[in-house]
């Protein structure tokens, strides 16, 4: 399930609230910080699960919220997924990823 989003200039207030809600959750913020700490800002779900002690369904739930809000982009490789930080969107709405 992928919910499309548009960048800051065209985001509705509801989309902005969804993005901020996604970042407001401590677990999701920890996942985003893990992506920030990675030089490529991209990691597989397995790599990230080592950073936080969450079950696979819980990881899917949190990444679903982050992807829906546009904070994180999802790439599928066969049966595996990797996630990358949507730095363009975060920068456009005024979030400095180095301060997360």
N, CA, C and O atoms as a Tinker XYZ file with bonds, in Angstrom:
   400  protein
     1  N      0.845000   -1.171000    0.000000    73     2
     2  CA     0.000000    0.000000    0.000000    64     1     3
     3  C      0.892000    1.235000    0.000000    63     2     4     5
     4  O      1.658000    1.454000    0.938000    81     3
     5  N      0.791000    2.032000   -1.042000    73     3     6
     6  CA     1.591000    3.244000   -1.150000    64     5     7
     7  C      0.666000    4.420000   -1.377000    63     6     8     9
     8  O     -0.098000    4.454000   -2.342000    81     7
     9  N      0.743000    5.352000   -0.505000    73     7    10
    10  CA    -0.044000    6.569000   -0.622000    64     9    11
    11  C      0.852000    7.638000   -1.223000    63    10    12    13
    12  O      1.903000    7.958000   -0.669000    81    11
    13  N      0.441000    8.184000   -2.344000    73    11    14
    14  CA     1.284000    9.194000   -2.978000    64    13    15
    15  C      1.171000   10.511000   -2.204000    63    14    16    17
    16  O      0.204000   10.744000   -1.480000    81    15
    17  N      2.143000   11.329000   -2.369000    73    15    18
    18  CA     2.178000   12.618000   -1.698000    64    17    19
    19  C      2.812000   13.607000   -2.648000    63    18    20    21
    20  O      3.435000   13.228000   -3.640000    81    19
    21  N      2.650000   14.854000   -2.341000    73    19    22
    22  CA     3.266000   15.905000   -3.145000    64    21    23
    23  C      4.172000   16.725000   -2.239000    63    22    24    25
    24  O      4.058000   16.678000   -1.014000    81    23
    25  N      5.053000   17.460000   -2.848000    73    23    26
    26  CA     5.998000   18.240000   -2.068000    64    25    27
    27  C      5.344000   19.448000   -1.417000    63    26    28    29
    28  O      4.204000   19.799000   -1.724000    81    27
    29  N      6.070000   20.062000   -0.532000    73    27    30
    30  CA     5.603000   21.108000    0.369000    64    29    31
    31  C      4.675000   22.135000   -0.274000    63    30    32    33
    32  O      3.614000   22.425000    0.278000    81    31
    33  N      5.039000   22.677000   -1.395000    73    31    34
    34  CA     4.248000   23.751000   -1.997000    64    33    35
    35  C      2.825000   23.296000   -2.324000    63    34    36    37
    36  O      1.908000   24.115000   -2.390000    81    35
    37  N      2.646000   22.006000   -2.526000    73    35    38
    38  CA     1.332000   21.506000   -2.918000    64    37    39
    39  C      0.716000   20.591000   -1.862000    63    38    40    41
    40  O     -0.331000   19.989000   -2.103000    81    39
    41  N      1.347000   20.482000   -0.707000    73    39    42
    42  CA     0.822000   19.620000    0.348000    64    41    43
    43  C     -0.390000   20.276000    1.003000    63    42    44    45
    44  O     -0.409000   21.481000    1.255000    81    43
    45  N     -1.401000   19.450000    1.271000    73    43    46
    46  CA    -2.552000   19.954000    2.017000    64    45    47
    47  C     -2.193000   19.983000    3.495000    63    46    48    49
    48  O     -1.187000   19.408000    3.913000    81    47
    49  N     -3.006000   20.644000    4.265000    73    47    50
    50  CA    -2.776000   20.677000    5.709000    64    49    51
    51  C     -2.852000   19.271000    6.293000    63    50    52    53
    52  O     -2.102000   18.944000    7.213000    81    51
    53  N     -3.737000   18.448000    5.778000    73    51    54
    54  CA    -3.873000   17.071000    6.265000    64    53    55
    55  C     -2.588000   16.286000    5.991000    63    54    56    57
    56  O     -2.138000   15.528000    6.850000    81    55
    57  N     -1.998000   16.455000    4.820000    73    55    58
    58  CA    -0.749000   15.768000    4.497000    64    57    59
    59  C      0.386000   16.241000    5.406000    63    58    60    61
    60  O      1.216000   15.438000    5.833000    81    59
    61  N      0.423000   17.528000    5.699000    73    59    62
    62  CA     1.452000   18.057000    6.601000    64    61    63
    63  C      1.281000   17.479000    8.005000    63    62    64    65
    64  O      2.260000   17.112000    8.655000    81    63
    65  N      0.044000   17.402000    8.464000    73    63    66
    66  CA    -0.225000   16.833000    9.791000    64    65    67
    67  C      0.170000   15.361000    9.819000    63    66    68    69
    68  O      0.760000   14.907000   10.800000    81    67
    69  N     -0.142000   14.604000    8.767000    73    67    70
    70  CA     0.243000   13.189000    8.694000    64    69    71
    71  C      1.756000   13.030000    8.765000    63    70    72    73
    72  O      2.257000   12.133000    9.443000    81    71
    73  N      2.479000   13.889000    8.073000    73    71    74
    74  CA     3.936000   13.823000    8.094000    64    73    75
    75  C      4.470000   14.104000    9.500000    63    74    76    77
    76  O      5.345000   13.387000    9.987000    81    75
    77  N      3.955000   15.127000   10.140000    73    75    78
    78  CA     4.420000   15.468000   11.485000    64    77    79
    79  C      4.024000   14.398000   12.498000    63    78    80    81
    80  O      4.781000   14.114000   13.426000    81    79
    81  N      2.841000   13.800000   12.329000    73    79    82
    82  CA     2.424000   12.704000   13.208000    64    81    83
    83  C      3.353000   11.501000   13.053000    63    82    84    85
    84  O      3.696000   10.841000   14.034000    81    83
    85  N      3.751000   11.225000   11.825000    73    83    86
    86  CA     4.650000   10.097000   11.578000    64    85    87
    87  C      5.976000   10.303000   12.294000    63    86    88    89
    88  O      6.544000    9.355000   12.836000    81    87
    89  N      6.467000   11.519000   12.301000    73    87    90
    90  CA     7.732000   11.824000   12.968000    64    89    91
    91  C      7.588000   11.959000   14.487000    63    90    92    93
    92  O      8.580000   11.869000   15.211000    81    91
    93  N      6.370000   12.175000   14.972000    73    91    94
    94  CA     6.156000   12.386000   16.400000    64    93    95
    95  C      6.239000   11.098000   17.222000    63    94    96    97
    96  O      6.426000   11.158000   18.437000    81    95
    97  N      6.104000    9.952000   16.588000    73    95    98
    98  CA     6.163000    8.682000   17.306000    64    97    99
    99  C      7.623000    8.353000   17.644000    63    98   100   101
   100  O      8.475000    8.382000   16.756000    81    99
   101  N      7.928000    8.039000   18.912000    73    99   102
   102  CA     9.322000    7.771000   19.301000    64   101   103
   103  C      9.983000    6.625000   18.524000    63   102   104   105
   104  O     11.162000    6.710000   18.183000    81   103
   105  N      9.240000    5.571000   18.249000    73   103   106
   106  CA     9.814000    4.440000   17.512000    64   105   107
   107  C     10.134000    4.831000   16.080000    63   106   108   109
   108  O     11.199000    4.496000   15.562000    81   107
   109  N      9.207000    5.542000   15.438000    73   107   110
   110  CA     9.445000    5.966000   14.057000    64   109   111
   111  C     10.578000    6.982000   13.993000    63   110   112   113
   112  O     11.370000    6.968000   13.051000    81   111
   113  N     10.660000    7.853000   14.977000    73   111   114
   114  CA    11.755000    8.821000   15.009000    64   113   115
   115  C     13.093000    8.095000   15.148000    63   114   116   117
   116  O     14.085000    8.501000   14.542000    81   115
   117  N     13.123000    7.033000   15.936000    73   115   118
   118  CA    14.350000    6.240000   16.091000    64   117   119
   119  C     14.725000    5.583000   14.762000    63   118   120   121
   120  O     15.905000    5.530000   14.415000    81   119
   121  N     13.747000    5.088000   14.022000    73   119   122
   122  CA    14.017000    4.493000   12.708000    64   121   123
   123  C     14.551000    5.546000   11.737000    63   122   124   125
   124  O     15.489000    5.281000   10.985000    81   123
   125  N     13.962000    6.726000   11.755000    73   123   126
   126  CA    14.420000    7.813000   10.880000    64   125   127
   127  C     15.841000    8.218000   11.259000    63   126   128   129
   128  O     16.674000    8.449000   10.384000    81   127
   129  N     16.119000    8.305000   12.549000    73   127   130
   130  CA    17.473000    8.648000   12.991000    64   129   131
   131  C     18.484000    7.590000   12.541000    63   130   132   133
   132  O     19.627000    7.918000   12.221000    81   131
   133  N     18.067000    6.338000   12.518000    73   131   134
   134  CA    18.952000    5.275000   12.036000    64   133   135
   135  C     19.276000    5.470000   10.563000    63   134   136   137
   136  O     20.398000    5.208000   10.129000    81   135
   137  N     18.292000    5.932000    9.791000    73   135   138
   138  CA    18.533000    6.216000    8.378000    64   137   139
   139  C     19.435000    7.442000    8.210000    63   138   140   141
   140  O     20.286000    7.470000    7.322000    81   139
   141  N     19.249000    8.441000    9.054000    73   139   142
   142  CA    20.084000    9.643000    8.995000    64   141   143
   143  C     21.536000    9.286000    9.275000    63   142   144   145
   144  O     22.447000    9.812000    8.636000    81   143
   145  N     21.746000    8.390000   10.233000    73   143   146
   146  CA    23.109000    8.010000   10.633000    64   145   147
   147  C     23.845000    7.239000    9.550000    63   146   148   149
   148  O     25.076000    7.213000    9.537000    81   147
   149  N     23.112000    6.612000    8.644000    73   147   150
   150  CA    23.713000    5.860000    7.544000    64   149   151
   151  C     24.132000    6.849000    6.454000    63   150   152   153
   152  O     23.350000    7.723000    6.081000    81   151
   153  N     25.335000    6.719000    5.953000    73   151   154
   154  CA    25.854000    7.686000    4.970000    64   153   155
   155  C     25.001000    7.764000    3.704000    63   154   156   157
   156  O     24.870000    8.841000    3.123000    81   155
   157  N     24.425000    6.661000    3.272000    73   155   158
   158  CA    23.606000    6.671000    2.062000    64   157   159
   159  C     22.145000    6.996000    2.366000    63   158   160   161
   160  O     21.338000    7.144000    1.449000    81   159
   161  N     21.804000    7.107000    3.652000    73   159   162
   162  CA    20.422000    7.319000    4.097000    64   161   163
   163  C     19.506000    6.220000    3.586000    63   162   164   165
   164  O     18.314000    6.449000    3.382000    81   163
   165  N     20.061000    5.014000    3.375000    73   163   166
   166  CA    19.270000    3.882000    2.890000    64   165   167
   167  C     19.728000    2.611000    3.602000    63   166   168   169
   168  O     20.925000    2.359000    3.742000    81   167
   169  N     18.750000    1.813000    4.053000    73   167   170
   170  CA    19.051000    0.554000    4.715000    64   169   171
   171  C     17.937000   -0.443000    4.438000    63   170   172   173
   172  O     16.813000   -0.074000    4.097000    81   171
   173  N     18.279000   -1.710000    4.594000    73   171   174
   174  CA    17.253000   -2.740000    4.467000    64   173   175
   175  C     16.499000   -2.853000    5.781000    63   174   176   177
   176  O     16.959000   -2.386000    6.823000    81   175
   177  N     15.353000   -3.470000    5.712000    73   175   178
   178  CA    14.543000   -3.658000    6.911000    64   177   179
   179  C     15.307000   -4.491000    7.939000    63   178   180   181
   180  O     15.235000   -4.220000    9.138000    81   179
   181  N     16.031000   -5.497000    7.476000    73   179   182
   182  CA    16.820000   -6.346000    8.368000    64   181   183
   183  C     17.887000   -5.564000    9.105000    63   182   184   185
   184  O     18.098000   -5.770000   10.301000    81   183
   185  N     18.569000   -4.662000    8.397000    73   183   186
   186  CA    19.592000   -3.826000    9.027000    64   185   187
   187  C     18.982000   -2.938000   10.108000    63   186   188   189
   188  O     19.557000   -2.751000   11.180000    81   187
   189  N     17.814000   -2.400000    9.804000    73   187   190
   190  CA    17.171000   -1.500000   10.753000    64   189   191
   191  C     16.587000   -2.246000   11.944000    63   190   192   193
   192  O     16.540000   -1.706000   13.049000    81   191
   193  N     16.145000   -3.475000   11.732000    73   191   194
   194  CA    15.565000   -4.228000   12.851000    64   193   195
   195  C     16.612000   -4.551000   13.901000    63   194   196   197
   196  O     16.277000   -4.777000   15.064000    81   195
   197  N     17.900000   -4.574000   13.494000    73   195   198
   198  CA    18.974000   -4.793000   14.458000    64   197   199
   199  C     19.129000   -3.589000   15.396000    63   198   200   201
   200  O     19.609000   -3.733000   16.521000    81   199
   201  N     18.724000   -2.410000   14.932000    73   199   202
   202  CA    18.836000   -1.186000   15.733000    64   201   203
   203  C     17.720000   -1.055000   16.771000    63   202   204   205
   204  O     17.920000   -0.492000   17.847000    81   203
   205  N     16.559000   -1.576000   16.433000    73   203   206
   206  CA    15.408000   -1.506000   17.337000    64   205   207
   207  C     14.867000   -2.915000   17.536000    63   206   208   209
   208  O     14.870000   -3.726000   16.609000    81   207
   209  N     14.419000   -3.192000   18.705000    73   207   210
   210  CA    13.909000   -4.540000   18.959000    64   209   211
   211  C     12.401000   -4.568000   18.721000    63   210   212   213
   212  O     11.599000   -4.430000   19.645000    81   211
   213  N     12.045000   -4.753000   17.445000    73   211   214
   214  CA    10.644000   -4.816000   17.051000    64   213   215
   215  C     10.390000   -6.082000   16.251000    63   214   216   217
   216  O     11.271000   -6.590000   15.558000    81   215
   217  N      9.190000   -6.568000   16.362000    73   215   218
   218  CA     8.810000   -7.720000   15.547000    64   217   219
   219  C      8.641000   -7.267000   14.097000    63   218   220   221
   220  O      8.547000   -6.071000   13.821000    81   219
   221  N      8.605000   -8.219000   13.186000    73   219   222
   222  CA     8.446000   -7.891000   11.770000    64   221   223
   223  C      7.120000   -7.165000   11.522000    63   222   224   225
   224  O      7.108000   -6.180000   10.785000    81   223
   225  N      6.000000   -7.617000   12.111000    73   223   226
   226  CA     4.752000   -6.869000   11.902000    64   225   227
   227  C      4.812000   -5.428000   12.429000    63   226   228   229
   228  O      4.250000   -4.515000   11.824000    81   227
   229  N      5.494000   -5.237000   13.551000    73   227   230
   230  CA     5.624000   -3.883000   14.101000    64   229   231
   231  C      6.476000   -3.005000   13.180000    63   230   232   233
   232  O      6.167000   -1.832000   12.970000    81   231
   233  N      7.552000   -3.583000   12.635000    73   231   234
   234  CA     8.395000   -2.835000   11.686000    64   233   235
   235  C      7.565000   -2.434000   10.461000    63   234   236   237
   236  O      7.630000   -1.295000    9.998000    81   235
   237  N      6.792000   -3.380000    9.953000    73   235   238
   238  CA     5.952000   -3.095000    8.781000    64   237   239
   239  C      4.962000   -1.976000    9.075000    63   238   240   241
   240  O      4.741000   -1.097000    8.242000    81   239
   241  N      4.374000   -2.012000   10.250000    73   239   242
   242  CA     3.413000   -0.978000   10.646000    64   241   243
   243  C      4.080000    0.401000   10.654000    63   242   244   245
   244  O      3.563000    1.350000   10.065000    81   243
   245  N      5.221000    0.499000   11.320000    73   243   246
   246  CA     5.890000    1.793000   11.436000    64   245   247
   247  C      6.405000    2.287000   10.086000    63   246   248   249
   248  O      6.291000    3.474000    9.777000    81   247
   249  N      6.967000    1.391000    9.284000    73   247   250
   250  CA     7.432000    1.822000    7.960000    64   249   251
   251  C      6.260000    2.178000    7.057000    63   250   252   253
   252  O      6.380000    3.064000    6.210000    81   251
   253  N      5.138000    1.504000    7.225000    73   251   254
   254  CA     3.943000    1.860000    6.461000    64   253   255
   255  C      3.526000    3.296000    6.724000    63   254   256   257
   256  O      3.176000    4.028000    5.798000    81   255
   257  N      3.565000    3.696000    7.987000    73   255   258
   258  CA     3.217000    5.077000    8.359000    64   257   259
   259  C      4.224000    6.073000    7.784000    63   258   260   261
   260  O      3.841000    7.129000    7.281000    81   259
   261  N      5.519000    5.732000    7.861000    73   259   262
   262  CA     6.553000    6.632000    7.340000    64   261   263
   263  C      6.483000    6.761000    5.825000    63   262   264   265
   264  O      6.666000    7.851000    5.281000    81   263
   265  N      6.219000    5.653000    5.145000    73   263   266
   266  CA     6.108000    5.678000    3.679000    64   265   267
   267  C      4.854000    6.449000    3.277000    63   266   268   269
   268  O      4.898000    7.262000    2.353000    81   267
   269  N      3.739000    6.203000    3.959000    73   267   270
   270  CA     2.484000    6.903000    3.661000    64   269   271
   271  C      2.634000    8.412000    3.796000    63   270   272   273
   272  O      2.087000    9.176000    3.001000    81   271
   273  N      3.374000    8.826000    4.802000    73   271   274
   274  CA     3.565000   10.257000    5.052000    64   273   275
   275  C      4.592000   10.873000    4.116000    63   274   276   277
   276  O      4.686000   12.096000    4.019000    81   275
   277  N      5.374000   10.030000    3.417000    73   275   278
   278  CA     6.377000   10.543000    2.490000    64   277   279
   279  C      7.740000   10.779000    3.126000    63   278   280   281
   280  O      8.660000   11.248000    2.457000    81   279
   281  N      7.878000   10.463000    4.398000    73   279   282
   282  CA     9.145000   10.665000    5.100000    64   281   283
   283  C     10.206000    9.700000    4.571000    63   282   284   285
   284  O     11.380000   10.049000    4.453000    81   283
   285  N      9.771000    8.495000    4.259000    73   283   286
   286  CA    10.661000    7.424000    3.817000    64   285   287
   287  C     10.160000    6.885000    2.476000    63   286   288   289
   288  O      8.955000    6.779000    2.246000    81   287
   289  N     11.091000    6.553000    1.611000    73   287   290
   290  CA    10.773000    5.934000    0.328000    64   289   291
   291  C     11.118000    4.451000    0.409000    63   290   292   293
   292  O     12.135000    4.074000    0.990000    81   291
   293  N     10.276000    3.625000   -0.169000    73   291   294
   294  CA    10.452000    2.172000   -0.126000    64   293   295
   295  C     10.854000    1.662000   -1.503000    63   294   296   297
   296  O     10.262000    2.038000   -2.515000    81   295
   297  N     11.872000    0.796000   -1.527000    73   295   298
   298  CA    12.312000    0.166000   -2.764000    64   297   299
   299  C     12.253000   -1.336000   -2.568000    63   298   300   301
   300  O     12.753000   -1.857000   -1.572000    81   299
   301  N     11.640000   -2.039000   -3.520000    73   299   302
   302  CA    11.537000   -3.492000   -3.427000    64   301   303
   303  C     12.601000   -4.135000   -4.301000    63   302   304   305
   304  O     12.787000   -3.759000   -5.459000    81   303
   305  N     13.293000   -5.105000   -3.732000    73   303   306
   306  CA    14.300000   -5.890000   -4.434000    64   305   307
   307  C     13.906000   -7.347000   -4.276000    63   306   308   309
   308  O     14.206000   -7.967000   -3.255000    81   307
   309  N     13.239000   -7.895000   -5.272000    73   307   310
   310  CA    12.760000   -9.267000   -5.206000    64   309   311
   311  C     11.824000   -9.406000   -4.005000    63   310   312   313
   312  O     10.728000   -8.846000   -4.013000    81   311
   313  N     12.237000  -10.137000   -2.983000    73   311   314
   314  CA    11.379000  -10.323000   -1.806000    64   313   315
   315  C     11.777000   -9.422000   -0.649000    63   314   316   317
   316  O     11.151000   -9.466000    0.410000    81   315
   317  N     12.804000   -8.609000   -0.831000    73   315   318
   318  CA    13.281000   -7.738000    0.252000    64   317   319
   319  C     12.964000   -6.286000   -0.058000    63   318   320   321
   320  O     12.812000   -5.894000   -1.215000    81   319
   321  N     12.872000   -5.516000    0.984000    73   319   322
   322  CA    12.612000   -4.088000    0.839000    64   321   323
   323  C     13.744000   -3.305000    1.492000    63   322   324   325
   324  O     14.327000   -3.728000    2.491000    81   323
   325  N     14.032000   -2.165000    0.905000    73   323   326
   326  CA    14.966000   -1.246000    1.549000    64   325   327
   327  C     14.269000    0.106000    1.648000    63   326   328   329
   328  O     13.358000    0.421000    0.881000    81   327
   329  N     14.716000    0.874000    2.593000    73   327   330
   330  CA    14.087000    2.159000    2.875000    64   329   331
   331  C     15.129000    3.257000    2.816000    63   330   332   333
   332  O     16.257000    3.091000    3.281000    81   331
   333  N     14.736000    4.373000    2.242000    73   331   334
   334  CA    15.636000    5.522000    2.179000    64   333   335
   335  C     14.885000    6.762000    2.651000    63   334   336   337
   336  O     13.670000    6.879000    2.493000    81   335
   337  N     15.627000    7.658000    3.218000    73   335   338
   338  CA    15.067000    8.889000    3.733000    64   337   339
   339  C     14.727000    9.819000    2.571000    63   338   340   341
   340  O     15.531000    9.993000    1.655000    81   339
   341  N     13.564000   10.399000    2.608000    73   339   342
   342  CA    13.145000   11.344000    1.577000    64   341   343
   343  C     13.666000   12.733000    1.963000    63   342   344   345
   344  O     12.919000   13.599000    2.419000    81   343
   345  N     14.965000   12.907000    1.765000    73   343   346
   346  CA    15.612000   14.151000    2.193000    64   345   347
   347  C     15.056000   15.370000    1.466000    63   346   348   349
   348  O     14.992000   16.459000    2.036000    81   347
   349  N     14.658000   15.192000    0.215000    73   347   350
   350  CA    14.124000   16.322000   -0.553000    64   349   351
   351  C     12.858000   16.877000    0.106000    63   350   352   353
   352  O     12.731000   18.088000    0.289000    81   351
   353  N     11.937000   16.004000    0.456000    73   351   354
   354  CA    10.697000   16.454000    1.088000    64   353   355
   355  C     10.980000   17.082000    2.448000    63   354   356   357
   356  O     10.461000   18.155000    2.757000    81   355
   357  N     11.795000   16.425000    3.256000    73   355   358
   358  CA    12.081000   16.942000    4.588000    64   357   359
   359  C     12.757000   18.312000    4.516000    63   358   360   361
   360  O     12.441000   19.204000    5.304000    81   359
   361  N     13.676000   18.477000    3.582000    73   359   362
   362  CA    14.346000   19.767000    3.410000    64   361   363
   363  C     13.353000   20.834000    2.954000    63   362   364   365
   364  O     13.380000   21.965000    3.438000    81   363
   365  N     12.475000   20.463000    2.016000    73   363   366
   366  CA    11.509000   21.436000    1.491000    64   365   367
   367  C     10.522000   21.917000    2.535000    63   366   368   369
   368  O     10.037000   23.044000    2.444000    81   367
   369  N     10.209000   21.087000    3.531000    73   367   370
   370  CA     9.279000   21.558000    4.556000    64   369   371
   371  C     10.004000   22.162000    5.757000    63   370   372   373
   372  O      9.380000   22.547000    6.746000    81   371
   373  N     11.339000   22.239000    5.652000    73   371   374
   374  CA    12.109000   22.945000    6.666000    64   373   375
   375  C     12.665000   22.087000    7.786000    63   374   376   377
   376  O     13.042000   22.613000    8.833000    81   375
   377  N     12.725000   20.779000    7.590000    73   375   378
   378  CA    13.300000   19.900000    8.610000    64   377   379
   379  C     14.748000   19.631000    8.281000    63   378   380   381
   380  O     15.059000   19.116000    7.207000    81   379
   381  N     15.639000   19.975000    9.196000    73   379   382
   382  CA    17.060000   19.707000    9.038000    64   381   383
   383  C     17.316000   18.301000    9.578000    63   382   384   385
   384  O     17.251000   18.081000   10.787000    81   383
   385  N     17.606000   17.349000    8.686000    73   383   386
   386  CA    17.756000   15.957000    9.119000    64   385   387
   387  C     18.917000   15.773000   10.082000    63   386   388   389
   388  O     18.935000   14.806000   10.842000    81   387
   389  N     19.878000   16.673000   10.066000    73   387   390
   390  CA    21.014000   16.567000   10.971000    64   389   391
   391  C     20.646000   16.944000   12.415000    63   390   392   393
   392  O     21.428000   16.726000   13.340000    81   391
   393  N     19.457000   17.505000   12.591000    73   391   394
   394  CA    19.008000   17.891000   13.929000    64   393   395
   395  C     17.926000   16.968000   14.461000    63   394   396   397
   396  O     17.361000   17.228000   15.524000    81   395
   397  N     17.632000   15.911000   13.753000    73   395   398
   398  CA    16.586000   14.976000   14.225000    64   397   399
   399  C     17.096000   14.155000   15.386000    63   398   400
   400  O     16.367000   13.318000   15.917000    81   399
